[in-house]
Amino acid sequence: MNKLARAIEIIMVAIITDYIFLLSIFTYGIGSNSIFHILLILLPFLCSILFYMIIQSPSRKEKVAFNLFRIVLLLALVKTMAIRFQGGDSQVMFLGYVLLVVFLDAVFSVLIFYLIGWWIKRKQLSVTLGIRCKRVVEVLMTSFIIITSSVLIIGYWHYFDGSWSGIYIGTYSNDKVVLDQHYFCYNDVVEADFKVRNRYVVLDIDSIRIKENSSDLYSDSQKQRMLDEIIFLAENNRISLASSNSQMYFVHDLTNFDETLLERVFDPVPVSGNSDGSYSQTFASRDSNNKVVLDKHYFCYNDVVEADFKYGDGAIVLDIDSIRIKENSSDLYTDSEKQQMLDGIISLAESNGFHRGPNGLYLYHNSTHFKILYPVAGVAFFYG
């Protein structure tokens, strides 16, 4: 029974000392760098003295067991926290090197632990406590852990529960993803529940669905393709965040490095003034004769291909069923050239390849191949 009691005491002290090391991370997280640095120096001494006070006359095996259990437990805790932690917008708490420094400090404390034991033995000092005092210290330390851990869980649990909030916009595409705590929404069409784990956005497969009252910028076939794409990405764990949470990647093909890059928007996306999806502007290429005219809801390409469209969040979405060769279209082109233009516009419309960027109108054939048509001098008009 005495051996069991001492084993429990050793485990308890190991947990208490690990907890004190972990608390030092939070002092760094709240911006108290000077306190953090002081703690890095003092903690090895404080934790060693605490052990010798509670564990009276420890044997060599008990010392080894204490240090091994403490280091393994701390490594597991730090690793778990590093994987689950999402950082927050400030990117101040739990920087990777802080976790590493704390762990290395705990490892270094093993040397100090044995030096203190050697010094106490040499000086024939006694730092042991009586039974009653030892119980008081254990109760106080346990109460301290319960109270402070409760405060930390309430204040910081949202950093570890897999939630994340942010808006991401495609750099070379029209894609848009909204993450709101545990809610995922893609192009205002596909929604799901999610958690972030180890920089991956892990979607709940069973919750992936087309959003009720989803955006009318897309046809039913486009919405179905988006749903299929998100399901594919979710099943293969292909939605990931960069280390700073500032970028999102849709990895379509690992072998060919085919991916879509989305940049995080740190300011709220402004609400478009054209609430009905109308837009007017003329765009022309600088190295070809290509020209696009947008007039409210009317789209015309090279005075040959016309269609109905809606505009929102930088995307110009054509009504697939309305794409046609214009009656009395320009006689500058042959019938075969007109058919090629029609096929090209249909392909762009199906892949959502029209994007109103900062420089002009982008025609995306794929993520790496696109053309830019620049605005013709004049003022763009929004209707709404």
CORPELIN-V547747 format. One record per backbone hydrogen bond with DSSP energy under -0.5 kcal/mol. CO is the residue of the C=O (numbers start at 1). NH is the residue of the N-H. If there is no record, write none. Layout:
BEGIN
CO|NH ; CO|NH
END
This chain:
BEGIN
1|5 ; 2|6 ; 3|7 ; 4|8 ; 5|9 ; 6|10 ; 7|11 ; 8|12 ; 9|13 ; 10|14 ; 11|15 ; 12|16 ; 13|17 ; 14|18 ; 15|19 ; 16|20 ; 17|21 ; 18|22 ; 19|23 ; 20|24 ; 21|24 ; 21|25 ; 22|25 ; 22|26 ; 23|27 ; 24|28 ; 25|29 ; 26|30 ; 27|32 ; 28|31 ; 31|33 ; 32|36 ; 33|37 ; 34|38 ; 35|39 ; 36|40 ; 37|41 ; 38|42 ; 39|43 ; 42|45 ; 42|46 ; 43|47 ; 44|48 ; 45|49 ; 46|50 ; 47|51 ; 48|52 ; 49|53 ; 50|54 ; 51|55 ; 53|129 ; 54|56 ; 55|58 ; 59|63 ; 60|64 ; 61|65 ; 62|66 ; 63|67 ; 64|68 ; 65|69 ; 66|70 ; 67|71 ; 68|72 ; 69|73 ; 70|74 ; 71|75 ; 72|76 ; 73|77 ; 74|78 ; 75|79 ; 76|80 ; 77|81 ; 78|82 ; 79|83 ; 80|84 ; 81|85 ; 83|198 ; 88|91 ; 92|95 ; 95|98 ; 95|99 ; 96|100 ; 97|101 ; 98|102 ; 99|103 ; 100|104 ; 101|105 ; 102|106 ; 103|107 ; 104|108 ; 105|109 ; 107|110 ; 107|111 ; 108|111 ; 108|112 ; 109|113 ; 110|114 ; 111|115 ; 112|116 ; 113|117 ; 114|118 ; 115|119 ; 116|120 ; 117|121 ; 118|122 ; 119|123 ; 120|124 ; 120|125 ; 130|134 ; 131|135 ; 132|136 ; 133|137 ; 134|138 ; 135|139 ; 136|140 ; 137|141 ; 138|142 ; 139|143 ; 140|144 ; 141|145 ; 142|146 ; 143|147 ; 144|148 ; 145|149 ; 146|150 ; 147|151 ; 148|152 ; 149|153 ; 150|154 ; 151|155 ; 152|156 ; 153|157 ; 156|159 ; 157|160 ; 157|161 ; 159|86 ; 162|196 ; 166|179 ; 167|265 ; 168|177 ; 169|263 ; 175|170 ; 176|187 ; 177|168 ; 177|179 ; 178|180 ; 178|185 ; 179|166 ; 180|182 ; 180|183 ; 181|164 ; 182|194 ; 183|180 ; 184|192 ; 185|178 ; 185|187 ; 186|189 ; 186|190 ; 188|215 ; 189|211 ; 190|186 ; 191|209 ; 192|184 ; 193|204 ; 195|197 ; 195|202 ; 197|200 ; 199|241 ; 200|197 ; 200|202 ; 201|203 ; 202|195 ; 203|205 ; 204|207 ; 204|208 ; 205|208 ; 209|191 ; 211|214 ; 215|218 ; 219|223 ; 220|224 ; 221|225 ; 222|226 ; 223|227 ; 224|228 ; 225|229 ; 226|230 ; 227|231 ; 228|232 ; 229|233 ; 230|234 ; 231|235 ; 232|236 ; 233|238 ; 234|237 ; 238|240 ; 238|251 ; 239|201 ; 240|249 ; 242|245 ; 246|264 ; 247|242 ; 248|262 ; 249|240 ; 249|251 ; 250|252 ; 250|260 ; 253|258 ; 254|257 ; 257|259 ; 258|252 ; 258|253 ; 260|250 ; 261|171 ; 261|172 ; 262|248 ; 263|169 ; 264|266 ; 265|167 ; 273|275 ; 274|277 ; 277|311 ; 278|383 ; 280|381 ; 281|294 ; 282|376 ; 283|292 ; 284|374 ; 290|285 ; 291|302 ; 292|283 ; 292|294 ; 293|295 ; 293|300 ; 294|281 ; 295|297 ; 295|298 ; 296|279 ; 297|299 ; 297|309 ; 298|295 ; 299|307 ; 300|293 ; 300|302 ; 301|304 ; 301|305 ; 303|330 ; 304|326 ; 305|301 ; 306|324 ; 307|299 ; 308|319 ; 310|317 ; 312|315 ; 314|356 ; 315|312 ; 315|317 ; 316|318 ; 317|310 ; 318|320 ; 319|322 ; 319|323 ; 320|323 ; 324|306 ; 326|329 ; 330|333 ; 334|338 ; 335|339 ; 336|340 ; 337|341 ; 338|342 ; 339|343 ; 340|344 ; 341|345 ; 342|346 ; 343|347 ; 344|348 ; 345|349 ; 346|350 ; 347|351 ; 348|353 ; 349|352 ; 353|355 ; 353|364 ; 354|316 ; 355|357 ; 355|362 ; 359|375 ; 360|357 ; 360|362 ; 361|373 ; 362|355 ; 362|364 ; 363|365 ; 363|371 ; 368|370 ; 369|365 ; 369|366 ; 371|363 ; 372|374 ; 373|361 ; 374|284 ; 381|280 ; 383|276 ; 383|278
END
